Each structure stands twice: as C-alpha cells, then as structure tokens.
Amino acid sequence: MSAYVKIETVSFGEAERRLAASPEAGGRPLVLIAFAGAKLRFGSESETILKEALPQVTRAAAAAKFTGKRGTSLDLYAPQGLPSVGRLLVIGVGSAAEGEGPDKAEIFDDFLGLGGQTAAKLGQGQTALVVFDPPEAPADPAAAAGQFALGAELRAYKFDLYRTKKKKDDSEREGASDIALAIADLDAARGAVGQSLGLAEGVVIARDLVNEPANVLYPEEFARRAAKLAALGVEVEILDVPALESLGFRALLGVGQGSVHPSRVVILRWNGGAPGAQPIAFVGKGVCFDTGGISIKPAASMEDMKGDMAGAAAVTGLLHALAMRKAKANVIGVLGLVENMPSGEAQRPGDIVTSLSGQTIEIINTDAEGRLVLADALWHVKETYKPAFIIDLATLTGAILVALGQEHAGLFSNNDELAGRLLEAGKATGEKLWRLPMGPAYDKLVDSKFADMKNTGGRHAGSITAAQFLERFVDKTPWAHLDIAGTGMGSPASDINQSWASGWGVRLLDRLVKDYYEG
C-alpha cells in the first residue's frame, strides 16, 4: 500500500512554513483547488498563498482556456511569485451551480474522485503539498479530506509484481509519493485520513488477491493470506478437506474434487461489538480458477477466471478494514475456496450431491459451480452463528453482465430493509447496486425431476434463478446476494482505479456496517 503514496495532514501554518523554505529545499509541487465562476475562485488560504503569483495564474488560465470546469487542470512550472514551488497544479472542480435543471444547485462533493485525479496528475514519486480549502466548504471538511486521501491512495495502486522490465517512465519515478494535506481542522482530519488508510488497505488487499495468477493463488495459499488478519485481532479458523468432509460440505467439495489443489473454507471473526451480541455475516465465493469443469468453458478469455474469487477477496479486504478501524460490531466472514478443474476425478453433469443442509442437488452444468460453494457456506453460517443477516458476494453469472453491464452489481434479497440499506450504501460510495426481482415462478425453474433442485434453471433469467437457488439455503434469515461478475474484475478504468481488479464491495460493505450496524 505505502509503496505508492504516503499522506500526512498538516496545518495551514505548517504549509506556509514549508512554502517559505529555501528554494533548494523546495521545488515541490503545490496543488490548489479552484471553483469555476466569472473568474477562478480559490479558498482564502489559497488566495493568500497566490498573492504574488495570481497575475501569472490568471494569464495562464486565460491562455489555456482553463475555467475551473470539473475534471480539468492547469499546470504551471516555476511560477513567478512562488520561489519554492517547482510546479503549481490547479485542479478544477466546477461550480456549485454548474449544470442545468434539477442538478443546477448541486454542491460539489466528489472528493474521492478529486483525490484520484490529483494523484494521477502528480504521478509517482512526488513530494507534494495540497492546500485543502475549497472555496465552498463541504459540510464536513474532515470527512471530505478523508475521501480525498482515500481517492489518492486508491488511484496510486498498480499491480506490477511480475514485470521484470519496467517502462522508462516508471523507472524514472520509482518510489512512493508523499502528499502533505493542509487543512484547518487538523485533529479531525487526522482521524478521517487515518481511517481512509485502513479502508484503502482493505481495497488493495482485495485487488491484489484478484490480480494474482491462479498458479500462485490457489485455495491453500488464499487461506494462508487470509490468516494474516490474525495480526489485527481477527480470529481465523481454516477448515481443510477432512474437516469439511466431517461437517458435510459435500456440495462445496464436489466442485473442487477434480483439482490437485484441495479446497478450504476460512472463517474470520471480528469481535468488536458487545460480548454475545448477534453477529452479522459476509460470505464470499472463492473459486480460485474456474475452467468450468467437465462443462468446460471456451478458451477465449478463460484467463480472466483467475478472478472468480473476487467475492472472497472482498470479504477478506472488508474484515481487514473493519479490524483496522476497530469497528464496533461482531462480524463473521466466510471464504469458500475451491478450484474448478476437469480431470478423471471431477464432478460430472448428472451427478447428484447431498448438501450440508441435507437437500439434494442435481448437477446439470459443472460451470454453475459458485452456487454450490455458497450453498454449503450459507447454511453453515446460518446454523452455526445465527447472524442478524447474511450477505454473499460472488462473480456468479454472465447473465448479470448482460442485464446491468459494469455500472451496477446485481442485488437480490429476501429482506426489504437490508436491501434498502445496501442501496443507500451503494449511492454513498459509488459502488452501485440494482435490485432485481425474485419469486415463486422463478424458484420453480430450479426444481429437479431427480433431486430436490438442480444447479441451473436454464438460460432465461439466469442471474435470478441463481439467486433463487441460494435462497433455499438461508431459510428466514435476512439475506442479500450481490452478483459482482460485472464489477469485481475487468471493470472500466475510473478516477480511483486503473487496475484490472477493482476491489469492489469493500467500501460498500464498510459503509453499510458503519452507517447501520455499529453499536
């Protein structure tokens, strides 16, 4: 994490002291925030700093046609009037009255994106000073500073562990960027920025896990990495194949029986709430590689199936984030870790397995494997821990990509309150959800002639029938299923992520816990 960016908070007075330093100690980039208007608008601290340099900035802005529009920037090198500043970077955030119609009065609040844009403009290996005094102050400046820091930390991430030959530009800018964030309420900002670091680390853990190749990250190795959370006070239990056989995880074990890498289930417990208080639970699908098994996938893009464990990665990152900020909640995280391979020992279409719940499942398609992993994990959580709710995350169906693309993850739930809270957390974090229907007519599609159910309901409504299958393993426990096949990997580049793996779900669920489930 810290290999790419380090962020400290300083007072405005300390910022001025650093800017007054001798030129040989300076040459640092200075970043200011500007709102658009009849003329560029800066905060009062920025205006004081710019006093001697403002005429040059005004002329340069006019020449570059920079008006402070959101997402634009003005770059000046060795600006007159700022002798210790090697580079002045002005980031535009638009106007509070920018736009037309109902959005005209919208106040700028995308400080997460602003942090990402700033990190991108600065590049790697910089020592920069950011004056955080937007001319129209946010309702909570400290929280806005935390979001800015989070955005910068996430944008700086890259996964180049296996690149032995770096680009020339990369080698010239090696090392972490150091950003000093100057703000008025220093104590509050330090707390907010500190929390953003823990959350960013959780997202980065999830991204690293998804980006790793499957020859490196197989079930046993995933379990070993998850076990590192014990250093933060998370209780870790790893169930190996004999333990899973003894407990009756036959649906999960059936998926992994064709692989040379044995399956694992990892149980993570964060006990930050009142002793004995009912826990909340998160379950992640962790198919470390998915060939489709005997129902083998086409070769094209099969390499992407190293990311079929993005749900388990998100749960791991979430538990890290919660432990880092000492969340006041009792939380269970369960990772179902398998590898779905074709071999002489692999599960076959037509096989019937008895799940941990005692319900029998006819295997129609061995590429509908994630729901088998989740079925046993969901039942175990429900029966063992009696949680207030269960949320599962899974790169479960290609059908969700057809329905929602990569802008939203699919949300399915048997509880309106839980679904509503997830939708609100999605709006707050930008990790957006769209709720899809469920019901008896869809549920009938997974009935089997030979067993209690089959593991696929056919081509139509594929994401919904997958959710209906999972619902059979939670009984009346409040439950939500997040189908993240379109958002957990290969997601579009954004202000806060340029990586193939997004770490999607960590910020969403951290916000859910923070807003609704901490005592």
C-alpha positions as CSV (number, residue, x, y, z in Angstrom):
1,M,0.0,0.0,0.0
2,S,2.5,2.6,1.1
3,A,4.7,1.6,-1.8
4,Y,2.8,4.1,-3.9
5,V,1.6,7.0,-1.8
6,K,2.0,8.3,1.8
7,I,-0.3,11.0,3.1
8,E,0.1,13.2,6.1
9,T,-2.1,16.0,7.4
10,V,-0.6,19.4,8.3
11,S,-1.9,22.7,9.5
12,F,-2.1,25.8,7.2
13,G,0.7,27.3,9.2
14,E,2.9,24.3,8.6
15,A,2.1,24.6,4.9
16,E,3.1,28.2,4.8
17,R,6.4,27.3,6.6
18,R,7.2,24.7,4.1
19,L,6.4,27.1,1.2
20,A,8.7,29.7,2.8
21,A,11.6,27.2,2.8
22,S,14.7,27.9,0.7
23,P,14.4,27.0,-2.9
24,E,16.9,24.2,-2.6
25,A,14.6,22.5,-0.1
26,G,11.6,23.3,-2.3
27,G,10.8,22.7,-5.9
28,R,7.9,20.7,-4.6
29,P,4.5,20.6,-6.5
30,L,1.8,22.7,-4.9
31,V,-1.8,21.7,-5.5
32,L,-4.7,24.1,-5.2
33,I,-8.5,23.6,-5.7
34,A,-10.4,26.1,-7.9
35,F,-14.1,26.5,-8.4
36,A,-15.4,27.9,-11.7
37,G,-17.2,31.2,-12.0
38,A,-16.9,34.5,-13.7
39,K,-13.3,34.1,-12.6
40,L,-11.5,31.3,-10.9
41,R,-12.4,31.1,-7.2
42,F,-10.0,29.9,-4.5
43,G,-10.3,29.3,-0.8
44,S,-8.9,32.1,1.5
45,E,-5.7,30.2,2.3
46,S,-5.0,29.5,-1.4
47,E,-5.6,33.2,-2.2
48,T,-3.1,34.2,0.4
49,I,-0.5,31.8,-1.0
50,L,-1.2,33.0,-4.5
51,K,-1.0,36.7,-3.7
52,E,2.2,37.3,-5.8
53,A,1.6,34.6,-8.3
54,L,-2.1,35.4,-9.1
55,P,-1.5,37.6,-12.2
56,Q,0.5,34.9,-13.8
57,V,-2.0,32.2,-12.9
58,T,-4.8,34.3,-14.3
59,R,-3.0,34.9,-17.6
60,A,-2.0,31.3,-17.9
61,A,-5.6,30.2,-17.3
62,A,-6.9,32.5,-20.0
63,A,-4.3,31.3,-22.5
64,A,-5.1,27.7,-21.7
65,K,-8.9,28.3,-21.6
66,F,-8.9,26.9,-18.1
67,T,-12.1,27.9,-16.4
68,G,-12.1,25.6,-13.4
69,K,-14.5,23.1,-15.0
70,R,-14.8,19.8,-13.1
71,G,-12.1,17.3,-14.0
72,T,-9.8,19.9,-15.7
73,S,-6.5,21.2,-14.5
74,L,-3.9,23.9,-15.1
75,D,-0.2,23.0,-14.8
76,L,2.5,25.8,-14.3
77,Y,6.2,25.2,-13.8
78,A,8.4,27.5,-11.8
79,P,5.5,30.0,-11.3
80,Q,6.6,33.6,-10.6
81,G,5.8,34.7,-7.0
82,L,6.3,31.2,-5.6
83,P,10.0,30.7,-5.5
84,S,9.9,27.4,-3.5
85,V,7.3,25.8,-5.8
86,G,8.6,23.9,-8.8
87,R,5.2,23.1,-10.1
88,L,1.8,24.6,-9.5
89,L,-1.2,22.3,-10.2
90,V,-4.7,23.8,-10.1
91,I,-7.5,21.3,-10.1
92,G,-10.9,22.5,-11.3
93,V,-14.0,21.2,-9.5
94,G,-16.6,23.1,-11.4
95,S,-19.3,25.4,-9.9
96,A,-21.8,24.8,-7.2
97,A,-24.4,26.0,-9.7
98,E,-22.9,24.1,-12.7
99,G,-25.3,22.3,-14.9
100,E,-28.9,22.8,-15.8
101,G,-32.3,21.7,-14.4
102,P,-32.6,19.8,-11.1
103,D,-28.8,19.4,-10.8
104,K,-28.1,23.1,-11.1
105,A,-27.8,23.7,-7.3
106,E,-25.8,20.6,-6.7
107,I,-22.8,21.2,-4.4
108,F,-19.5,19.5,-5.3
109,D,-19.0,16.5,-3.1
110,D,-16.8,14.1,-5.2
111,F,-13.7,14.5,-3.1
112,L,-13.0,10.8,-3.6
113,G,-12.7,11.4,-7.3
114,L,-10.8,14.6,-6.7
115,G,-8.2,12.7,-4.7
116,G,-7.8,10.2,-7.6
117,Q,-7.5,13.0,-10.2
118,T,-4.9,14.7,-8.1
119,A,-2.8,11.6,-7.7
120,A,-3.0,10.9,-11.4
121,K,-1.9,14.4,-12.3
122,L,1.0,14.4,-9.8
123,G,2.3,11.0,-10.9
124,Q,4.6,8.6,-8.9
125,G,7.5,9.6,-6.7
126,Q,6.4,13.2,-6.0
127,T,6.6,15.2,-2.7
128,A,3.6,17.5,-3.0
129,L,1.7,19.9,-0.8
130,V,-2.1,20.0,-1.3
131,V,-3.9,23.0,0.2
132,F,-7.4,21.6,1.1
133,D,-9.5,24.7,1.4
134,P,-12.3,24.5,-1.2
135,P,-13.9,28.0,-1.7
136,E,-17.3,26.5,-0.9
137,A,-16.5,24.4,2.2
138,P,-18.0,20.9,2.4
139,A,-20.4,20.2,5.3
140,D,-17.8,18.0,6.9
141,P,-14.3,19.2,5.8
142,A,-12.5,16.4,7.8
143,A,-14.6,13.7,6.1
144,A,-14.0,15.3,2.7
145,A,-10.3,15.2,3.4
146,G,-10.6,11.6,4.3
147,Q,-12.3,10.9,1.0
148,F,-9.7,12.9,-0.9
149,A,-6.9,10.8,0.8
150,L,-8.8,7.6,0.0
151,G,-9.1,8.5,-3.6
152,A,-5.4,9.4,-3.9
153,E,-4.4,6.2,-2.2
154,L,-6.6,4.0,-4.5
155,R,-5.6,5.8,-7.7
156,A,-1.9,5.3,-6.9
157,Y,-2.3,1.5,-6.8
158,K,-0.9,-0.7,-9.5
159,F,-0.1,-4.4,-9.8
160,D,3.3,-4.9,-11.4
161,L,4.7,-7.6,-9.2
162,Y,5.6,-9.8,-12.1
163,R,7.0,-7.2,-14.5
164,T,10.8,-7.6,-14.6
165,K,11.2,-5.0,-17.3
166,K,9.7,-1.6,-16.4
167,K,8.9,1.2,-18.7
168,K,11.5,4.0,-18.8
169,D,9.0,6.5,-17.3
170,D,8.3,4.1,-14.4
171,S,11.9,3.6,-13.5
172,E,12.5,7.4,-13.5
173,R,9.7,7.9,-11.0
174,E,10.3,5.0,-8.6
175,G,9.2,5.3,-5.0
176,A,6.2,6.5,-3.1
177,S,4.6,9.9,-3.5
178,D,4.5,11.9,-0.3
179,I,1.4,14.2,-0.1
180,A,1.1,16.7,2.7
181,L,-2.6,17.6,3.0
182,A,-3.0,21.1,4.6
183,I,-6.4,21.6,6.3
184,A,-7.9,23.8,9.0
185,D,-9.3,21.2,11.5
186,L,-6.1,19.2,11.8
187,D,-7.2,16.8,14.6
188,A,-10.4,15.8,12.9
189,A,-8.7,15.4,9.6
190,R,-6.0,13.2,11.0
191,G,-8.7,10.8,12.3
192,A,-10.5,10.8,8.9
193,V,-7.4,10.3,6.9
194,G,-6.2,7.5,9.2
195,Q,-9.5,5.7,8.7
196,S,-9.1,6.1,4.9
197,L,-5.7,4.4,5.1
198,G,-7.2,1.3,6.7
199,L,-10.0,1.2,4.2
200,A,-7.7,1.7,1.3
201,E,-5.5,-1.2,2.6
202,G,-8.6,-3.4,2.6
203,V,-9.4,-2.5,-1.0
204,V,-5.8,-3.1,-2.0
205,I,-5.8,-6.5,-0.4
206,A,-8.9,-7.4,-2.4
207,R,-7.3,-6.1,-5.6
208,D,-4.0,-7.9,-5.1
209,L,-5.9,-11.2,-4.5
210,V,-7.9,-10.9,-7.7
211,N,-4.9,-9.8,-9.7
212,E,-2.8,-12.7,-8.6
213,P,-2.4,-15.6,-11.1
214,A,-4.0,-18.9,-10.2
215,N,-0.7,-20.8,-10.2
216,V,0.3,-18.5,-7.3
217,L,-3.1,-18.1,-5.5
218,Y,-4.8,-21.4,-5.1
219,P,-7.1,-22.4,-2.2
220,E,-4.3,-23.2,0.3
221,E,-2.4,-20.0,-0.5
222,F,-5.5,-17.9,-0.3
223,A,-6.2,-19.3,3.1
224,R,-2.7,-18.6,4.3
225,R,-3.0,-14.9,3.2
226,A,-6.4,-14.6,4.9
227,A,-4.8,-15.9,8.1
228,K,-2.6,-12.9,8.2
229,L,-5.6,-11.0,9.5
230,A,-4.9,-12.6,12.9
231,A,-2.2,-10.0,13.4
232,L,-5.1,-7.4,13.6
233,G,-7.1,-9.3,16.2
234,V,-9.3,-11.3,13.7
235,E,-9.9,-14.8,14.8
236,V,-9.1,-17.2,12.0
237,E,-10.2,-20.8,11.5
238,I,-9.2,-22.8,8.4
239,L,-11.2,-26.0,7.6
240,D,-9.3,-28.5,5.5
241,V,-10.8,-31.3,3.4
242,P,-11.1,-33.8,6.3
243,A,-12.8,-31.2,8.4
244,L,-15.2,-30.3,5.6
245,E,-16.0,-34.0,4.9
246,S,-16.7,-34.5,8.6
247,L,-19.1,-31.5,8.7
248,G,-20.8,-32.5,5.4
249,F,-19.7,-29.8,2.9
250,R,-20.4,-32.1,0.1
251,A,-21.6,-29.6,-2.4
252,L,-18.5,-27.4,-2.0
253,L,-16.2,-30.4,-2.0
254,G,-17.8,-31.7,-5.2
255,V,-16.7,-28.6,-7.1
256,G,-13.1,-28.9,-6.0
257,Q,-12.7,-32.7,-6.3
258,G,-11.2,-32.5,-9.8
259,S,-8.3,-30.3,-8.8
260,V,-4.9,-31.2,-7.4
261,H,-5.3,-28.2,-5.0
262,P,-7.5,-29.2,-2.1
263,S,-10.4,-27.0,-1.1
264,R,-10.5,-24.8,2.0
265,V,-13.1,-22.9,4.0
266,V,-11.8,-19.9,6.0
267,I,-13.8,-18.5,8.9
268,L,-12.9,-15.0,10.0
269,R,-14.3,-13.5,13.2
270,W,-14.0,-9.8,14.3
271,N,-15.4,-9.4,17.8
272,G,-15.7,-5.6,18.1
273,G,-19.2,-5.4,19.4
274,A,-20.8,-6.2,22.7
275,P,-20.0,-9.7,24.0
276,G,-22.7,-12.1,23.0
277,A,-24.3,-9.6,20.6
278,Q,-25.7,-11.2,17.4
279,P,-23.1,-11.1,14.6
280,I,-23.5,-10.0,11.0
281,A,-22.1,-12.3,8.3
282,F,-20.5,-11.9,4.9
283,V,-19.8,-14.9,2.6
284,G,-17.5,-14.8,-0.4
285,K,-17.3,-17.1,-3.4
286,G,-13.6,-18.1,-3.8
287,V,-13.2,-20.1,-7.0
288,C,-9.5,-19.5,-7.4
289,F,-9.7,-20.7,-11.0
290,D,-12.8,-21.8,-12.9
291,T,-12.3,-23.8,-16.1
292,G,-16.0,-24.8,-16.0
293,G,-15.0,-28.3,-15.0
294,I,-16.3,-31.0,-17.3
295,S,-18.7,-28.4,-18.8
296,I,-15.5,-26.6,-19.9
297,K,-15.5,-23.0,-20.9
298,P,-14.4,-21.8,-24.3
299,A,-10.7,-20.9,-24.4
300,A,-11.3,-17.2,-25.2
301,S,-10.8,-15.1,-22.1
302,M,-10.6,-18.1,-19.8
303,E,-7.5,-16.4,-18.3
304,D,-9.9,-14.0,-16.6
305,M,-11.3,-16.8,-14.5
306,K,-8.4,-16.3,-12.1
307,G,-10.7,-13.5,-10.8
308,D,-13.6,-15.8,-10.0
309,M,-12.7,-15.4,-6.3
310,A,-13.5,-11.7,-6.2
311,G,-16.3,-12.2,-3.7
312,A,-13.9,-13.9,-1.2
313,A,-11.3,-11.3,-1.9
314,A,-13.8,-8.5,-1.0
315,V,-14.8,-10.3,2.3
316,T,-11.1,-10.6,3.2
317,G,-10.5,-6.9,2.4
318,L,-13.6,-5.9,4.4
319,L,-12.5,-7.8,7.5
320,H,-9.1,-6.0,7.3
321,A,-10.8,-2.6,7.0
322,L,-13.1,-3.3,9.9
323,A,-10.3,-4.5,12.1
324,M,-8.1,-1.5,11.2
325,R,-10.7,0.9,12.4
326,K,-11.8,-1.2,15.4
327,A,-15.4,-1.4,14.2
328,K,-17.9,-1.8,17.0
329,A,-19.6,-4.8,15.6
330,N,-19.4,-8.6,15.7
331,V,-18.7,-9.7,12.2
332,I,-18.3,-13.2,10.6
333,G,-16.5,-13.6,7.3
334,V,-16.6,-16.9,5.4
335,L,-14.5,-17.7,2.4
336,G,-15.4,-20.8,0.3
337,L,-12.1,-21.6,-1.6
338,V,-12.0,-24.1,-4.4
339,E,-10.6,-24.7,-7.8
340,N,-12.9,-26.0,-10.5
341,M,-10.9,-28.2,-12.9
342,P,-11.6,-31.1,-15.3
343,S,-10.0,-34.4,-14.5
344,G,-10.8,-38.1,-14.0
345,E,-12.0,-37.2,-10.6
346,A,-14.0,-34.2,-11.5
347,Q,-17.8,-33.9,-10.8
348,R,-20.0,-34.8,-13.8
349,P,-23.2,-33.4,-15.3
350,G,-26.0,-35.6,-14.0
351,D,-24.3,-36.3,-10.6
352,I,-26.4,-35.7,-7.5
353,V,-24.9,-34.4,-4.3
354,T,-26.3,-34.0,-0.8
355,S,-25.5,-30.5,0.5
356,L,-24.7,-29.6,4.1
357,S,-28.3,-28.7,4.5
358,G,-29.4,-32.2,3.6
359,Q,-31.0,-31.0,0.4
360,T,-30.0,-32.9,-2.7
361,I,-28.7,-31.1,-5.9
362,E,-28.6,-32.5,-9.4
363,I,-25.6,-31.2,-11.3
364,I,-26.8,-30.0,-14.7
365,N,-23.8,-27.9,-15.6
366,T,-20.5,-28.1,-13.7
367,D,-19.8,-24.5,-14.7
368,A,-22.6,-23.4,-12.4
369,E,-20.3,-24.1,-9.5
370,G,-20.2,-21.0,-7.4
371,R,-23.7,-21.5,-6.1
372,L,-22.7,-25.0,-4.9
373,V,-19.8,-23.4,-2.9
374,L,-22.1,-20.8,-1.5
375,A,-24.9,-23.2,-0.6
376,D,-22.8,-25.0,2.0
377,A,-21.2,-21.9,3.2
378,L,-24.5,-20.0,3.7
379,W,-26.1,-23.0,5.5
380,H,-23.0,-23.3,7.8
381,V,-23.1,-19.6,8.7
382,K,-26.9,-19.7,9.3
383,E,-26.8,-22.8,11.5
384,T,-23.6,-22.1,13.4
385,Y,-23.6,-18.4,14.1
386,K,-27.4,-17.4,13.9
387,P,-26.5,-14.0,12.3
388,A,-28.7,-10.9,12.1
389,F,-28.2,-11.1,8.4
390,I,-26.0,-12.7,5.7
391,I,-24.7,-11.0,2.6
392,D,-22.9,-13.1,0.0
393,L,-20.7,-11.7,-2.8
394,A,-20.0,-13.7,-5.9
395,T,-18.9,-13.4,-9.5
396,L,-21.8,-15.7,-10.2
397,T,-23.3,-15.2,-13.6
398,G,-22.5,-13.9,-17.0
399,A,-26.2,-13.0,-17.2
400,I,-25.7,-10.1,-14.8
401,L,-23.3,-8.6,-17.3
402,V,-26.0,-8.9,-20.0
403,A,-28.6,-7.2,-17.7
404,L,-26.6,-4.5,-16.0
405,G,-23.2,-4.2,-17.8
406,Q,-20.4,-3.0,-15.5
407,E,-22.2,0.0,-13.9
408,H,-24.1,-1.8,-11.2
409,A,-23.9,-5.1,-9.3
410,G,-27.0,-7.2,-9.1
411,L,-28.8,-7.2,-5.7
412,F,-31.2,-9.9,-4.7
413,S,-32.7,-10.1,-1.2
414,N,-35.5,-11.6,0.9
415,N,-35.5,-8.5,3.2
416,D,-36.5,-5.0,2.1
417,E,-34.8,-3.2,5.0
418,L,-31.4,-4.9,4.3
419,A,-31.8,-4.3,0.5
420,G,-32.6,-0.6,1.1
421,R,-29.6,-0.1,3.3
422,L,-27.4,-1.7,0.7
423,L,-28.7,0.6,-2.0
424,E,-28.1,3.7,0.2
425,A,-24.5,2.5,0.9
426,G,-24.0,2.0,-2.8
427,K,-25.1,5.5,-3.6
428,A,-22.8,6.9,-0.8
429,T,-19.7,5.0,-2.1
430,G,-20.3,4.9,-5.8
431,E,-20.3,1.1,-5.7
432,K,-23.8,1.0,-7.1
433,L,-26.4,-1.8,-6.9
434,W,-29.6,-2.5,-8.8
435,R,-32.2,-4.7,-7.2
436,L,-33.7,-7.5,-9.4
437,P,-36.9,-9.5,-8.7
438,M,-37.4,-12.8,-7.1
439,G,-40.5,-15.0,-6.7
440,P,-42.1,-18.4,-6.8
441,A,-42.3,-18.5,-10.6
442,Y,-38.5,-18.1,-10.9
443,D,-38.0,-20.5,-8.0
444,K,-39.8,-23.3,-9.8
445,L,-37.2,-23.2,-12.6
446,V,-34.6,-24.8,-10.3
447,D,-36.8,-27.7,-9.3
448,S,-35.3,-31.1,-10.5
449,K,-37.0,-34.3,-11.6
450,F,-34.4,-36.4,-9.8
451,A,-33.4,-34.4,-6.7
452,D,-34.6,-31.5,-4.6
453,M,-33.2,-29.0,-7.0
454,K,-30.8,-28.6,-9.9
455,N,-27.9,-26.2,-10.1
456,T,-29.1,-24.2,-13.1
457,G,-32.5,-23.0,-14.1
458,G,-31.7,-22.6,-17.8
459,R,-30.7,-19.7,-20.0
460,H,-33.6,-17.4,-19.2
461,A,-33.3,-15.2,-16.1
462,G,-30.0,-16.8,-15.2
463,S,-29.0,-14.4,-12.5
464,I,-32.4,-14.6,-10.9
465,T,-32.6,-18.4,-10.8
466,A,-29.1,-18.5,-9.4
467,A,-30.3,-16.2,-6.5
468,Q,-33.4,-18.4,-6.1
469,F,-31.1,-21.4,-5.7
470,L,-29.1,-19.6,-3.0
471,E,-32.2,-18.5,-1.1
472,R,-33.0,-22.2,-0.4
473,F,-30.0,-22.3,1.9
474,V,-30.8,-19.3,4.2
475,D,-34.4,-20.1,5.4
476,K,-35.8,-17.0,7.0
477,T,-32.5,-15.3,7.9
478,P,-32.4,-11.8,6.3
479,W,-30.1,-12.2,3.3
480,A,-28.8,-10.4,0.3
481,H,-26.9,-11.8,-2.7
482,L,-24.6,-9.5,-4.6
483,D,-23.7,-10.7,-8.1
484,I,-20.5,-8.9,-8.9
485,A,-19.5,-10.6,-12.1
486,G,-19.5,-7.2,-13.9
487,T,-17.9,-5.1,-11.2
488,G,-15.4,-7.3,-9.4
489,M,-12.9,-7.8,-12.2
490,G,-12.2,-6.2,-15.6
491,S,-14.2,-3.2,-14.6
492,P,-13.8,0.1,-16.5
493,A,-11.0,2.5,-15.5
494,S,-12.0,5.3,-13.2
495,D,-10.6,8.2,-11.2
496,I,-9.8,5.8,-8.4
497,N,-8.8,2.6,-10.2
498,Q,-6.7,1.8,-13.2
499,S,-6.3,-1.8,-12.3
500,W,-8.0,-4.9,-13.8
501,A,-9.2,-5.8,-10.3
502,S,-11.4,-3.2,-8.6
503,G,-11.6,-4.4,-5.0
504,W,-15.4,-3.8,-5.4
505,G,-17.5,-4.3,-2.4
506,V,-15.0,-3.4,0.4
507,R,-16.0,0.3,0.5
508,L,-19.7,-0.6,0.0
509,L,-19.9,-3.0,2.9
510,D,-17.6,-1.0,5.2
511,R,-20.1,1.9,4.8
512,L,-23.0,-0.4,5.4
513,V,-21.6,-1.6,8.7
514,K,-20.5,2.0,9.7
515,D,-23.9,3.5,9.0
516,Y,-26.2,0.9,10.4
517,Y,-24.6,-1.9,12.4
518,E,-22.1,-0.4,14.9
519,G,-23.4,-0.1,18.4
